[in-house]
Amino acid sequence: MAIYAKNADTIAHTWAGMQIQPATYYPLESSEETRWANDSQVLADIGSGLIIIARDASGNNDITDVSEAINYLKGNGPVSEDGLPIVAPTFEDTQGLTTVWKGYLRTATAGALNIFDEVVTSQIRVRGGWYEILDSNANIGDYLEFSIIDKDDVLGLFATYGLTVGVDVLELKKFIRTEYVNPNGNNKRQIFESSGASIVISGLYMRTSYLSTGTVDVQFKVVEKYHEI
């Protein structure tokens, strides 16, 4: 089932490590639900009305009863007449969100670690993507990585880890790790996709890294697949 948490206050708040802007719905990932459901501050702020738990972000399915909202957050949802839980469709149903395939052409400088960052301008759910080598210049030992990073302290966590804006980078998730390029693979598209989706808020960056071990620049294409919220 989908769980959304709305910041009902007039200022931004950080709950369970996630900063939410005022009057904004935040869709919880399945991996976050247990942490939110057991966070005493979250539960207290649901009780005080600072957090509104909702079934979607339409504004029409907010759960106004505190007990019902907490039960919904904890997964104690409604049951059928037979006592079986009523569940929502999996995320293969896009729930009305727009699916986007965004492509980028890249050139990796030979013999160097190349980093390409793209800022996220609206909240999205990342599903996957692919890359494709466009020439014959890749070498055995070259590899790609893909991660989500915070460069501008969007989440307000730099002080916690002793980081400095403009100097340090906080890597939040690394989805693709040391994906070694096959230079003899006829440059086929390499696809990565998850049955779930990872939320990325506005202001974070999607980072693609390419380590080149050769002496000639490598041209490649990256396509990111995500849902716009």
C-alpha positions as semicolon CSV with decimal commas, in nm:
position;residue;x (nm);y (nm);z (nm)
1;M;0,000;0,000;0,000
2;A;0,113;0,356;-0,067
3;I;0,190;0,573;0,235
4;Y;0,233;0,948;0,211
5;A;0,336;1,186;0,488
6;K;0,235;1,551;0,451
7;N;0,409;1,833;0,636
8;A;0,106;2,027;0,765
9;D;0,321;2,301;0,919
10;T;0,431;2,633;0,763
11;I;0,805;2,550;0,793
12;A;1,021;2,261;0,678
13;H;1,072;1,969;0,918
14;T;1,305;1,669;0,918
15;W;1,148;1,338;1,016
16;A;1,334;1,006;1,019
17;G;1,622;1,173;0,834
18;M;1,408;1,318;0,555
19;Q;1,342;1,691;0,523
20;I;0,991;1,773;0,401
21;Q;0,888;2,119;0,289
22;P;0,565;2,277;0,419
23;A;0,238;2,161;0,260
24;T;0,431;1,888;0,073
25;Y;0,345;1,519;0,050
26;Y;0,636;1,278;0,087
27;P;0,583;0,921;-0,047
28;L;0,751;0,670;0,183
29;E;0,963;0,396;0,031
30;S;0,888;0,047;0,159
31;S;1,236;0,039;0,316
32;E;1,152;0,352;0,518
33;E;0,815;0,248;0,656
34;T;0,942;0,058;0,960
35;R;1,173;0,344;1,059
36;W;0,891;0,596;1,033
37;A;0,644;0,371;1,214
38;N;0,880;0,336;1,512
39;D;1,004;0,695;1,530
40;S;0,868;0,855;1,848
41;Q;0,889;1,208;1,704
42;V;0,696;1,102;1,394
43;L;0,421;0,945;1,607
44;A;0,407;1,248;1,834
45;D;0,380;1,487;1,539
46;I;0,103;1,279;1,385
47;G;-0,080;1,320;1,715
48;S;-0,022;1,696;1,720
49;G;-0,127;1,739;1,358
50;L;0,212;1,841;1,218
51;I;0,220;1,524;1,006
52;I;-0,079;1,408;0,804
53;I;-0,070;1,048;0,687
54;A;-0,239;0,996;0,351
55;R;-0,308;0,720;0,100
56;D;-0,199;0,939;-0,193
57;A;-0,093;1,296;-0,268
58;S;-0,424;1,414;-0,413
59;G;-0,540;1,586;-0,095
60;N;-0,858;1,379;-0,104
61;N;-0,733;1,077;0,091
62;D;-0,577;1,228;0,403
63;I;-0,635;1,021;0,716
64;T;-0,765;1,266;0,975
65;D;-0,820;1,021;1,261
66;V;-0,493;0,993;1,458
67;S;-0,537;0,627;1,556
68;E;-0,629;0,528;1,202
69;A;-0,332;0,724;1,064
70;I;-0,085;0,553;1,299
71;N;-0,232;0,211;1,225
72;Y;-0,206;0,279;0,853
73;L;0,158;0,386;0,893
74;K;0,232;0,070;1,093
75;G;0,075;-0,149;0,827
76;N;-0,233;-0,231;1,030
77;G;-0,459;-0,152;0,738
78;P;-0,816;-0,253;0,656
79;V;-0,922;-0,615;0,617
80;S;-1,184;-0,784;0,404
81;E;-1,495;-0,957;0,536
82;D;-1,290;-1,277;0,543
83;G;-1,024;-1,116;0,763
84;L;-0,769;-1,093;0,483
85;P;-0,564;-0,774;0,440
86;I;-0,666;-0,540;0,163
87;V;-0,354;-0,433;-0,026
88;A;-0,285;-0,181;-0,300
89;P;-0,133;-0,273;-0,637
90;T;0,244;-0,303;-0,657
91;F;0,440;-0,015;-0,806
92;E;0,420;-0,177;-1,148
93;D;0,098;0,028;-1,146
94;T;0,246;0,379;-1,181
95;Q;-0,044;0,521;-0,974
96;G;-0,101;0,803;-1,217
97;L;0,263;0,920;-1,221
98;T;0,439;1,014;-1,545
99;T;0,715;0,779;-1,659
100;V;1,023;0,953;-1,800
101;W;1,323;0,818;-1,991
102;K;1,593;1,087;-1,987
103;G;1,906;1,041;-2,199
104;Y;2,252;1,195;-2,184
105;L;2,553;1,173;-2,419
106;R;2,881;1,150;-2,230
107;T;3,251;1,154;-2,316
108;A;3,484;0,994;-2,062
109;T;3,835;1,137;-2,065
110;A;4,095;0,864;-2,115
111;G;4,288;0,738;-1,812
112;A;4,076;0,924;-1,555
113;L;3,777;0,895;-1,323
114;N;3,500;1,093;-1,491
115;I;3,207;1,227;-1,289
116;F;2,882;1,357;-1,439
117;D;2,620;1,513;-1,208
118;E;2,262;1,608;-1,296
119;V;2,054;1,804;-1,045
120;V;1,703;1,677;-0,971
121;T;1,455;1,962;-1,016
122;S;1,140;1,792;-0,885
123;Q;1,066;1,496;-0,661
124;I;1,091;1,169;-0,854
125;R;1,092;0,792;-0,809
126;V;1,392;0,630;-0,978
127;R;1,324;0,292;-1,136
128;G;1,643;0,221;-1,331
129;G;1,804;0,295;-1,665
130;W;2,077;0,177;-1,898
131;Y;2,405;0,269;-2,061
132;E;2,548;0,199;-2,403
133;I;2,908;0,237;-2,525
134;L;2,902;0,425;-2,857
135;D;3,254;0,356;-2,988
136;S;3,528;0,090;-2,970
137;N;3,750;0,272;-2,722
138;A;3,650;0,101;-2,396
139;N;3,902;-0,125;-2,224
140;I;3,890;-0,419;-1,988
141;G;3,905;-0,257;-1,646
142;D;3,676;0,035;-1,735
143;Y;3,364;0,055;-1,519
144;L;3,057;0,266;-1,450
145;E;2,877;0,352;-1,126
146;F;2,552;0,533;-1,056
147;S;2,454;0,699;-0,729
148;I;2,237;0,963;-0,562
149;I;2,432;1,236;-0,383
150;D;2,377;1,553;-0,181
151;K;2,624;1,832;-0,269
152;D;2,435;2,129;-0,124
153;D;2,324;1,995;0,217
154;V;1,966;1,964;0,097
155;L;1,895;1,706;0,368
156;G;2,067;1,906;0,641
157;L;2,303;1,619;0,726
158;F;2,642;1,780;0,653
159;A;2,691;1,901;1,010
160;T;2,615;1,552;1,142
161;Y;2,898;1,401;0,936
162;G;3,136;1,698;0,959
163;L;3,107;1,783;0,589
164;T;3,149;2,120;0,419
165;V;2,927;2,250;0,137
166;G;3,131;2,317;-0,175
167;V;3,403;2,076;-0,064
168;D;3,243;1,747;0,034
169;V;2,978;1,520;-0,115
170;L;2,738;1,297;0,079
171;E;2,664;0,979;-0,113
172;L;2,314;0,863;-0,018
173;K;2,269;0,553;-0,234
174;K;2,483;0,376;-0,490
175;F;2,263;0,170;-0,721
176;I;2,526;0,051;-0,970
177;R;2,864;-0,048;-0,831
178;T;3,174;-0,125;-1,038
179;E;2,981;-0,233;-1,348
180;Y;3,275;-0,341;-1,562
181;V;3,239;-0,258;-1,930
182;N;3,273;-0,545;-2,175
183;P;3,478;-0,401;-2,464
184;N;3,399;-0,713;-2,669
185;G;3,025;-0,701;-2,608
186;N;2,939;-0,538;-2,943
187;N;2,838;-0,224;-2,752
188;K;2,503;-0,368;-2,647
189;R;2,276;-0,173;-2,418
190;Q;2,315;-0,274;-2,052
191;I;1,985;-0,239;-1,869
192;F;1,929;-0,202;-1,493
193;E;1,579;-0,193;-1,348
194;S;1,415;-0,256;-1,014
195;S;1,061;-0,373;-0,946
196;G;1,051;-0,104;-0,678
197;A;1,128;0,267;-0,692
198;S;1,355;0,495;-0,491
199;I;1,243;0,846;-0,401
200;V;1,479;1,131;-0,487
201;I;1,382;1,482;-0,376
202;S;1,449;1,808;-0,555
203;G;1,798;1,949;-0,506
204;L;1,980;1,615;-0,491
205;Y;2,195;1,493;-0,779
206;M;2,207;1,180;-0,991
207;R;2,574;1,097;-1,045
208;T;2,722;0,878;-1,318
209;S;3,090;0,786;-1,286
210;Y;3,309;0,628;-1,553
211;L;3,659;0,506;-1,476
212;S;3,865;0,493;-1,796
213;T;4,180;0,281;-1,795
214;G;4,268;0,340;-2,161
215;T;4,446;0,605;-2,364
216;V;4,157;0,716;-2,586
217;D;3,838;0,897;-2,477
218;V;3,522;0,686;-2,459
219;Q;3,181;0,802;-2,579
220;F;2,875;0,649;-2,414
221;K;2,506;0,711;-2,358
222;V;2,315;0,698;-2,029
223;V;1,936;0,683;-1,997
224;E;1,765;0,731;-1,661
225;K;1,415;0,592;-1,602
226;Y;1,200;0,752;-1,335
227;H;0,848;0,858;-1,240
228;E;0,765;1,223;-1,186
229;I;0,565;1,290;-0,870
